[in-house]
Amino acid sequence: MTAPGYNDWLNTVYIRANTVNSIPAPLTPTGVSPTPVPPTGGLAIASSPTNAGTYIDNLFRGSTPLTVTDLSAGDHVVRVSAPGYVDYTTTTTVTAGQTSPLAVTLSVAPSPTMTSSAPDPALVLGTLAAAFVAGGYMRRRC
């Protein structure tokens, strides 16, 4: 962002879909030292299996193995997911000036169990027998 008489403001901004995004852009007058950029740190994320989707603070950042270096210092929510595996979610702290390792082992998702939809033969025979008996009784009364 630029304005006459002010130092340029430059920063990376992540926009979330379907939300109003307010972006503070403090400008300092020319000749005055600009406001220091907040220090950042990073995460080096590895997973088993590899090539798992990685989301930091609900933003897709890539597939593992992955190093993200532009994270503000502080807590961040990390989610790692792959088809056929249970998602892994954790909160981790990023330290300014450091890239911290995060190793994730995803658990295989449980398979649905197959159940037979065929009715119990004894139940079918009992129902049919009851229907024949009731039918014969009704016929005699008429």
C-alpha atoms as one frame of an Amber mdcrd trajectory, in Angstrom:
protein
   0.000   0.000   0.000   1.343   3.424  -0.849   0.353   7.003  -0.115   2.148
  10.276  -0.913   4.318  11.399   2.019   4.322   7.950   3.664   6.584   4.907
   3.580   5.194   1.990   1.573   3.463  -0.764   3.537   4.147  -4.307   2.348
   3.015  -7.540   3.958   1.607 -10.983   3.147  -2.109 -11.272   3.799  -4.229
 -14.437   3.801  -7.855 -13.919   2.841 -10.602 -16.291   4.012 -13.470 -16.978
   1.624 -16.972 -15.780   2.507 -15.813 -13.454   5.288 -15.206  -9.753   5.643
 -11.450  -9.323   5.908 -10.146  -6.288   7.758  -6.483  -5.594   7.020  -4.769
  -3.028   9.226  -2.053  -1.209   7.269  -0.289   1.316   9.508   1.540   3.911
   7.376   4.402   5.969   8.760   5.364   9.400   7.437   8.377   9.528   5.079
  11.639   9.997   6.967  10.384   8.105   9.997  11.521   4.513  10.410   8.732
   2.147   9.427   7.081  -0.014  12.063   9.067  -3.232  12.367   7.456  -6.289
  10.839   6.434  -8.726  13.558   8.950 -11.552  13.804   7.960 -14.853  12.241
   8.908 -18.464  12.687   8.119 -21.693  10.930   7.103 -25.310  11.045   8.742
 -28.240   9.245   5.943 -30.788   8.991   6.504 -34.436   8.086   3.867 -37.154
   8.039   3.412 -40.851   7.602   1.991 -41.383   5.056   3.580 -38.577   3.032
   1.680 -36.285   0.661  -0.957 -35.489   3.307  -2.839 -32.197   3.040  -1.698
 -29.652   5.610  -3.854 -26.838   6.995  -2.575 -24.177   9.363  -5.287 -22.104
  11.026  -7.762 -23.622   8.507  -5.724 -22.441   5.498  -4.358 -25.072   3.098
  -0.581 -24.678   2.989   0.481 -27.699   0.893   1.276 -31.388   1.178   3.798
 -33.089   3.425   6.722 -32.981   3.732   6.315 -29.221   4.036   8.156 -26.277
   5.573   6.156 -23.113   6.263   8.337 -20.161   7.277   5.983 -17.165   7.379
   4.020 -17.899  10.551   3.545 -15.290  13.232   4.958 -16.182  16.623   2.385
 -17.814  18.901  -0.109 -20.658  18.816  -1.409 -22.142  15.554  -3.838 -24.982
  14.848  -2.372 -27.580  12.472  -4.502 -30.228  10.726  -2.990 -32.997   8.594
  -5.279 -35.231   6.530  -5.076 -37.958   3.897  -7.745 -40.128   2.257  -8.330
 -43.339   4.214  -6.794 -41.922   7.406  -8.154 -40.163  10.490  -7.358 -36.412
  10.478  -4.681 -35.309  12.958  -5.219 -31.924  14.630  -2.979 -30.225  17.165
  -2.168 -26.773  18.481   1.522 -25.913  18.328   3.528 -22.859  19.315   5.688
 -21.094  16.742   8.763 -19.292  18.063  10.059 -16.215  16.224  13.282 -16.879
  14.317  12.969 -20.676  14.603  11.558 -23.460  12.435  10.171 -26.173  14.695
   9.751 -29.775  13.528   6.349 -31.474  13.690   6.185 -35.211  12.904   2.734
 -36.751  12.456   1.722 -40.397  12.064  -1.824 -40.713  10.764  -4.012 -43.611
  11.916  -5.772 -45.726   9.319  -9.497 -44.980   9.324 -11.643 -47.892  10.490
 -13.379 -49.803   7.700 -17.136 -50.064   7.810 -18.259 -53.575   8.758 -20.504
 -55.421   6.363 -23.721 -56.794   7.807 -26.009 -59.202   6.071 -29.322 -57.740
   5.033 -30.851 -61.182   4.478 -33.603 -61.956   7.015 -33.321 -64.804   9.472
 -34.770 -67.954   7.764 -36.581 -69.036  10.952 -38.311 -65.658  11.135 -39.406
 -65.884   7.493 -40.833 -69.403   7.958 -42.614 -68.418  11.170 -44.188 -65.390
   9.499 -45.324 -67.433   6.493 -46.820 -70.150   8.739 -48.730 -67.535  10.748
 -50.067 -65.997   7.517 -51.287 -69.377   6.220 -52.981 -70.208   9.514 -54.672
 -66.805   9.683 -55.727 -67.071   6.026 -57.268 -70.507   6.560 -59.124 -69.304
   9.639 -60.552 -66.309   7.788 -61.712 -68.455   4.896 -63.678 -70.805   7.164
 -65.599 -67.964   8.834 -66.842 -66.457   5.572
